[in-house]
Amino acid sequence: MDAQVLKHQWPRYFNEAHTIGFNVAGNGGFFFRGSMQVAVPGSLDLLNPQDVHTGQALGGQTWLFQSILLSPEFVDDLGMQIGEQRRPLHFKQPLVRDETLSGALAHLFESLAHRSERPAMTPREYQSAGLSSENAWTIPGQNRVAR
């Protein structure tokens, strides 16, 4: 998902999926567990399913960010592959600044944006992959599901 926000404010809400957000430009913020988290360009938003938060642009600037939503099943499978079978994987912090990870995520979003010629999944492929409209990966700027 690509988003550009200037005046919109999201009220308290949560996602059913793990959310990885890459902050591209401007400053944004989200109220999370009692404090305001300030998202600056290059920072990453990392939210677990059911993490209640808000969202808004800060400082009168347009806030541009990109997000990927990962289903809990996908993250559990990933945990099994890396040997964390005993406990669910969860993000420890809602906001991080890591240049290496930010660069990798920027590259991922760029790659996904250039794959728009790929057809969307069929409803059967969508269901068999265990995806729903709340927890699918989407190609930024498009209403398509990446496979």
C-alpha positions in Angstrom: 0.0 0.0 0.0 1.2 3.5 -0.9 -0.2 6.4 1.1 0.2 10.2 1.0 -1.3 11.9 4.0 -1.6 15.7 4.6 -4.7 16.3 6.7 -6.3 12.9 7.4 -6.1 11.4 10.8 -6.8 7.8 11.5 -8.7 7.2 14.7 -7.7 4.3 16.9 -7.6 1.1 14.9 -5.7 -2.2 14.4 -4.8 -4.5 11.5 -5.3 -8.3 11.5 -1.8 -8.7 10.0 1.8 -7.8 10.8 2.4 -4.4 9.3 5.8 -3.2 8.0 5.7 0.4 7.0 8.5 2.3 5.3 8.4 6.1 5.7 9.5 7.7 2.5 9.0 11.5 3.0 7.6 14.0 5.4 6.9 13.3 9.1 4.1 11.2 10.4 3.1 10.0 13.8 1.0 7.4 15.5 -0.1 7.2 19.0 0.8 3.7 20.3 0.7 2.3 23.9 0.6 5.7 25.6 3.1 7.7 23.5 3.4 9.4 20.2 5.8 7.7 17.8 7.3 10.1 15.2 8.0 8.5 11.8 10.7 10.3 9.8 12.0 9.4 6.3 13.9 6.1 6.4 12.3 4.9 9.6 10.2 1.7 9.7 6.9 1.2 11.4 6.6 -2.4 12.8 3.2 -3.3 14.2 1.9 -6.7 15.3 -1.7 -7.9 14.6 -4.1 -6.3 17.1 -1.7 -3.4 18.0 -4.1 -0.5 18.4 -2.7 2.8 17.0 -3.6 6.0 15.3 -1.9 7.8 12.4 -1.4 11.4 11.1 0.9 13.7 9.2 2.9 16.0 11.4 4.3 19.5 10.9 2.0 20.5 8.0 3.9 18.3 5.6 2.7 15.5 3.4 3.6 12.2 5.0 4.4 9.5 2.3 4.7 5.9 3.4 4.5 2.4 2.0 3.3 -0.7 3.9 3.2 -4.4 3.5 0.7 -6.5 5.5 1.9 -10.0 6.4 -0.7 -12.6 7.5 0.0 -14.2 10.9 0.2 -17.6 9.1 2.9 -16.3 6.8 4.9 -14.9 9.8 4.4 -18.2 11.7 5.7 -20.2 8.7 8.7 -17.8 8.5 9.4 -18.4 12.2 9.3 -22.2 11.6 11.8 -21.8 8.8 14.3 -19.9 11.0 13.9 -22.2 13.9 11.6 -20.2 16.2 8.9 -23.0 16.4 8.4 -22.6 20.2 7.0 -19.0 20.2 5.2 -16.7 17.8 7.3 -14.0 16.2 6.4 -10.4 17.2 7.9 -7.1 16.6 9.5 -5.7 19.8 9.4 -2.0 18.9 6.8 -0.1 16.9 9.3 2.2 15.2 13.0 1.6 14.3 15.7 3.4 12.4 18.0 1.0 10.6 19.7 2.1 7.4 20.4 -1.4 6.1 16.9 -2.6 6.6 15.4 0.6 5.3 17.4 0.3 2.1 16.3 -3.3 1.6 12.7 -2.4 2.1 13.0 0.6 -0.3 14.4 -1.9 -2.9 11.5 -4.4 -2.2 8.9 -1.7 -2.7 10.6 -0.5 -5.9 10.7 -4.1 -7.2 7.0 -4.7 -6.4 6.0 -1.5 -8.1 7.7 -2.6 -11.3 5.9 -5.9 -11.4 2.6 -4.4 -12.3 2.5 -6.3 -15.6 2.0 -9.5 -13.6 -1.6 -10.5 -13.5 -3.5 -10.5 -10.2 -4.1 -13.8 -8.4 -7.3 -15.7 -9.3 -9.8 -16.0 -6.4 -8.8 -19.7 -6.1 -5.1 -18.9 -5.9 -5.9 -16.1 -3.4 -7.8 -18.5 -1.1 -5.4 -21.4 -1.4 -2.5 -19.0 -0.4 -4.5 -18.4 2.9 -4.9 -14.7 2.1 -7.9 -12.5 2.8 -8.4 -8.8 2.0 -7.2 -7.9 5.5 -3.9 -9.7 5.4 -2.6 -9.9 1.8 0.5 -8.5 0.4 -0.3 -5.8 -2.1 1.7 -4.3 -4.8 2.2 -0.6 -3.9 -0.1 1.7 -5.9 -2.1 -1.2 -7.3 -5.1 -3.2 -6.2 -3.3 -6.5 -6.9 -2.0 -9.2 -4.7 1.6 -10.1 -5.1 2.5 -13.7 -5.4 
